[in-house]
Amino acid sequence: MALTVQEREPGLFQWVLLEASEGSASDALHYRIWRVAPALQSSYSSALALGVAELRRIVAAADAAA
């Protein structure tokens, strides 16, 4: 799992959660988009903080299910 922030339009940012996927036989990791923010943010830091919060919710839900 990886979290990244992308600037979709000038001054508008969106967090994106990426999931590792099976790729070719190479040593490179391949990722696919798993979840994206429902709304754009006006700053990189806001988008990052919301992405971290979403990742924490996912981990907490997985821990509760285990």
Summary of the structure (lengths in Angstrom):
residues: 66
radius of gyration: 13.7
end to end distance: 18.3
largest distance: 41.3
contacts: 158
relative contact order: 0.24
helix: 33%
strand: 39%
